[in-house]
Amino acid sequence: MFDILGDRERALAIVQRRGRDHFLMLLDRLASLYHGCDCEIYKFSLEWIDEPYLLKARGIHGDLLIGWR
């Protein structure tokens, strides 16, 4: 089960326009909102960029799993 159901095309556009570091910051904010605490996301999987796989983000205080619509 995933934490968020997201729009893959929009996420890809953010990575292409703003870069992976900016996207990492956005994932950290999303994780904090959905988990109710600061997860301190430090990395995310890249498999979802080439194929419509789930996005897995790892955090010091919790992880985030995003599925696509």
PEURGI-V44890 format. One record per residue. N is the residue number from 1. D_FIRST is the distance of its C-alpha to the first C-alpha in Angstrom with 2 decimals. Layout:
[[N	D_FIRST] [N	D_FIRST]]
This chain:
[[1	0.00] [2	3.79] [3	6.91] [4	9.22] [5	10.18] [6	13.37] [7	16.54] [8	17.00] [9	20.75] [10	21.24] [11	19.49] [12	21.71] [13	24.70] [14	24.21] [15	24.11] [16	27.19] [17	29.14] [18	28.42] [19	27.29] [20	24.56] [21	25.85] [22	25.56] [23	22.00] [24	21.19] [25	22.84] [26	20.81] [27	17.49] [28	19.04] [29	19.97] [30	16.57] [31	15.05] [32	17.98] [33	17.53] [34	13.90] [35	14.33] [36	17.93] [37	19.53] [38	20.72] [39	18.26] [40	20.91] [41	18.86] [42	21.19] [43	19.74] [44	17.21] [45	16.75] [46	19.16] [47	17.94] [48	16.33] [49	19.90] [50	21.40] [51	18.70] [52	15.76] [53	13.22] [54	10.26] [55	12.04] [56	11.70] [57	14.05] [58	15.64] [59	17.44] [60	20.08] [61	18.65] [62	14.90] [63	12.50] [64	10.70] [65	8.03] [66	9.11] [67	8.57] [68	11.95] [69	13.69]]
